[in-house]
Amino acid sequence: MSKKIRHEQIKRILRQRRVESQQDLVAALSGEGIEVTAATVSRDIAELSLVRKRDDSGKVRWALPEQEHLSWMLSELVSGIEAIKNMVIVKCSQGTAQGVAAAVDDMDWTEMAGTVAGDDTILMICRTDEEASNLAARLQGHA
């Protein structure tokens, strides 16, 4: 398996679940049918510039740099997140909506069908009402 494919799998795993240690990441990859050593995962962590982040419960986990960037943007630039039917409305500081929307788009979350950003508001469209509720909760969890 190529390094590029393995890196994409690591990103997907980190977007979908909590990974607290290198051993957890090795096990998660193994569960995906990718057998790697701890040394390989250590190199992957460095190459992907993964960061250690303490979550709200105080536990430390691995995170993608873009997740950290998004968390900062959501906590500093967003004043409201609301799910309405199959949509999520995000209220932002004046002039920041397009940057926040780009950061959310970079996360490649499956709940979103697409985003439209104005000057201070983002409209996120999901396929179902449930996906919109899940997306709003995910965004609030990052804020």
Beta strands, then each sheet from edge to edge (+ up, - down):
strand 1: 51-54
strand 2: 60-63
strand 3: 78-84
strand 4: 87-92
strand 5: 112-117
strand 6: 121-126
sheet 1: 1+ 2-
sheet 2: 3+ 4- 6+ 5-
end
